[in-house]
Amino acid sequence: MTPTRSHSMPDLDAAIGWARQCPAALYGAVEIRPSAVIFRDGQWQTPGSETAQA
């Protein structure tokens, strides 16, 4: 089993930039995946995209 870490990035370019500098990338693989954590109003929403509830 390999360690798994999760980092929130503002966009794909930031995620690729972080992965490029990750020390583990020198001897292993870095996987970049989009993540959706909230299902609201019939669609998945990412952190920060939720609207305030009135």
C-alpha positions in Angstrom: 0.0 0.0 0.0 1.3 3.4 -0.9 0.7 6.7 1.0 -2.0 8.9 -0.4 -2.1 12.7 0.0 -4.7 15.1 -1.1 -4.1 18.8 -1.9 -6.6 21.4 -2.9 -5.5 23.4 -5.9 -7.3 26.3 -7.5 -7.0 24.9 -11.1 -5.4 22.2 -13.2 -2.3 24.4 -14.0 -1.6 24.8 -10.3 -1.9 21.1 -9.7 0.5 20.3 -12.5 2.9 22.9 -11.2 2.8 21.3 -7.7 3.2 17.8 -9.1 6.2 18.8 -11.2 8.0 20.0 -8.0 6.9 17.0 -5.8 9.9 15.0 -4.7 8.0 11.7 -5.1 7.8 12.4 -8.8 11.5 11.7 -9.1 11.0 8.0 -8.3 7.3 7.4 -8.5 4.0 8.6 -10.0 1.9 11.6 -9.1 -1.7 11.4 -10.0 -3.9 14.4 -10.6 -7.6 14.0 -10.3 -10.5 16.5 -10.1 -12.5 16.2 -6.9 -16.1 17.0 -6.3 -17.3 16.8 -2.7 -20.8 18.3 -2.7 -23.9 17.3 -4.7 -26.3 20.2 -4.7 -29.0 21.3 -7.1 -28.5 18.2 -9.3 -24.8 18.6 -9.9 -21.4 18.0 -8.2 -19.7 21.1 -6.9 -16.1 21.6 -5.9 -15.0 23.3 -2.7 -15.6 27.0 -2.8 -18.2 26.8 -5.5 -21.1 26.4 -3.1 -23.5 29.3 -2.9 -24.5 30.8 0.5 -27.8 29.5 1.8 -30.4 32.2 2.6 
